[in-house]
Amino acid sequence: LVLFWIIALYTLFMGWSAGLVDPDYYWHLKAGQLIWESRALPQGDPFSWTFQGRDWVLHEWLFQVGLWLWFDLTGPAGVALATAGLMAGAWYIAFAVADRFIERPALTFALALVFGGGLVAAAAPRPHMISILFFAILLAVFCAAKYRGRYLGLLVIPVMMIAWVNMHGGYVLGIAVMAAFTGLEWLNLLGRGDRRHRGQLWLC
């Protein structure tokens, strides 16, 4: 948990000191406000002068509505805090999964800094934060099922994917990971040549 708070505070400082100036932040915020207040998804682009009324594919509408509601409730400080929490939460989940194999927290922490330190620079109140968090959760669920026999966690995946599809295009990466994991598990079980274990294929 110390790692979680270190990353959360650092990410919060970086986001707050930058003033939430990400170029897409206010667009997402305004889109969320429009959807929430109208209680409908716009049929065309209401913001652009050159593309006024053109078709608009709202594949991130759920994040935008959530962002607006959170901003309306907590203001900019709350948005910065939530951004920090999403990043730190994803990093902590990845750290916890890795440390179950390494079992040396100091080394795991060092590796997390080396391979994941650059993600802090990507912290911004934008939908890709959801993909970072959901990707970490997906890996944690698969590892728990594969190496600890905790299959109930797999029930979280369909619900998470429904939300992910409507929050960020990174859900495609989640589908790719699920396909790769399932395919490798099939090959692994088939390669054993033990029919007793082949019934486990349907758990994947």
LUMLO-852856 format. One record per residue (C-alpha): residue in three letters; x, y, z. Coordinates in steps of 0.2 Angstrom, whole numbers, padded with zeros to 4 digits, always signed. Last residue first. Layout:
<nodes>
ALAXYZ...
</nodes>
This chain:
<nodes>
CYS-0055-0103-0100LEU-0066-0114-0089TRP-0071-0124-0105LEU-0054-0130-0107GLN-0054-0138-0090GLY-0063-0153-0097ARG-0046-0157-0106HIS-0038-0161-0089ARG-0043-0179-0088ARG-0039-0182-0106ASP-0021-0180-0103GLY-0011-0177-0118ARG-0002-0163-0110GLY-0001-0153-0126LEU-0020-0151-0127LEU-0019-0143-0110ASN-0006-0130-0115LEU-0013-0127-0132TRP-0030-0123-0125GLU-0022-0112-0112LEU-0012-0103-0125GLY-0028-0100-0135THR-0038-0094-0120PHE-0024-0082-0114ALA-0021-0075-0132ALA-0040-0072-0135MET-0042-0064-0118VAL-0027-0053-0121ALA-0034-0048-0139ILE-0051-0044-0131GLY-0043-0033-0118LEU-0032-0024-0132VAL-0049-0021-0141TYR-0056-0013-0125GLY-0043+0001-0128GLY-0056+0010-0138HIS-0062+0018-0122MET-0078+0020-0111ASN-0092+0011-0120VAL-0082-0005-0124TRP-0075-0004-0106ALA-0091-0004-0097ILE-0097-0020-0106MET-0080-0027-0104MET-0080-0025-0085VAL-0097-0034-0084PRO-0091-0048-0095ILE-0074-0049-0085VAL-0081-0049-0067LEU-0086-0067-0069LEU-0068-0073-0071GLY-0065-0068-0053LEU-0075-0084-0048TYR-0061-0094-0055ARG-0049-0092-0041GLY-0038-0107-0044ARG-0022-0099-0038TYR-0011-0100-0053LYS-0023-0099-0068ALA-0038-0091-0060ALA-0028-0078-0050CYS-0017-0074-0065PHE-0032-0071-0076VAL-0040-0060-0064ALA-0024-0050-0061LEU-0021-0048-0080LEU-0039-0042-0082ILE-0038-0030-0068ALA-0022-0022-0075PHE-0030-0020-0092PHE-0045-0012-0084LEU-0034+0001-0075ILE-0024+0006-0091SER-0040+0006-0101ILE-0049+0017-0089MET-0035+0029-0090HIS-0037+0030-0109PRO-0053+0039-0106ARG-0045+0055-0102PRO-0042+0065-0086ALA-0023+0064-0088ALA-0009+0052-0082ALA+0002+0048-0097ALA+0017+0055-0089VAL+0014+0043-0075LEU+0015+0029-0087GLY+0033+0032-0090GLY+0037+0024-0073GLY+0030+0007-0078PHE+0045-0003-0084VAL+0059+0004-0074LEU+0048+0010-0059ALA+0039-0007-0058LEU+0055-0016-0059ALA+0062-0007-0044PHE+0045-0010-0035THR+0047-0029-0039LEU+0065-0029-0033ALA+0060-0021-0016PRO+0044-0032-0015ARG+0054-0048-0017GLU+0041-0062-0019ILE+0045-0063-0038PHE+0029-0072-0043ARG+0016-0065-0031ASP+0026-0048-0033ALA+0021-0047-0051VAL+0002-0048-0047ALA+0004-0035-0033PHE+0014-0023-0044ALA+0001-0024-0058ILE-0013-0020-0046TYR-0003-0006-0038TRP+0000+0002-0055ALA-0018+0001-0060GLY-0023+0009-0043ALA-0010+0022-0044MET-0016+0027-0062LEU-0034+0027-0057GLY-0032+0036-0040ALA-0021+0050-0048THR-0035+0053-0061ALA-0048+0053-0047LEU-0038+0066-0037ALA-0036+0077-0052VAL-0054+0076-0056GLY-0059+0079-0038ALA-0048+0095-0037PRO-0056+0101-0053GLY-0073+0101-0046THR-0080+0088-0034LEU-0099+0085-0038ASP-0100+0093-0055PHE-0083+0086-0060TRP-0088+0068-0055LEU-0104+0070-0065TRP-0095+0077-0080LEU-0082+0063-0079GLY-0095+0049-0078VAL-0104+0056-0093GLN-0088+0057-0103PHE-0083+0039-0097LEU-0100+0032-0103TRP-0099+0042-0119GLU-0083+0035-0125HIS-0088+0026-0141LEU-0099+0041-0146VAL-0098+0039-0165TRP-0102+0056-0172ASP-0111+0058-0189ARG-0110+0076-0196GLY-0121+0089-0188GLN-0108+0103-0189PHE-0092+0096-0197THR-0084+0113-0202TRP-0090+0122-0186SER-0087+0108-0174PHE-0096+0107-0158PRO-0113+0099-0161ASP-0107+0083-0170GLY-0122+0073-0175GLN-0135+0061-0167PRO-0131+0067-0149LEU-0133+0053-0136ALA-0148+0056-0125ARG-0152+0062-0107SER-0151+0080-0114GLU-0142+0086-0098TRP-0132+0070-0096ILE-0126+0069-0114LEU-0122+0088-0115GLN-0112+0088-0099GLY-0102+0072-0104ALA-0098+0081-0121LYS-0092+0096-0111LEU-0081+0086-0100HIS-0074+0076-0114TRP-0070+0092-0124TYR-0063+0100-0108TYR-0050+0085-0106ASP-0045+0083-0124PRO-0031+0096-0124ASP-0024+0091-0107VAL-0022+0106-0097LEU-0027+0099-0080GLY-0018+0113-0071ALA-0001+0105-0074SER+0003+0107-0055TRP-0013+0097-0052GLY-0009+0083-0063MET+0009+0081-0058PHE+0005+0083-0039LEU-0009+0070-0041THR+0002+0058-0050TYR+0015+0060-0036LEU+0002+0057-0022ALA-0005+0042-0031ILE+0012+0034-0035ILE+0018+0036-0017TRP+0001+0031-0010PHE+0000+0015-0020LEU+0018+0010-0016VAL+0015+0012+0002LEU+0000+0000+0000
</nodes>
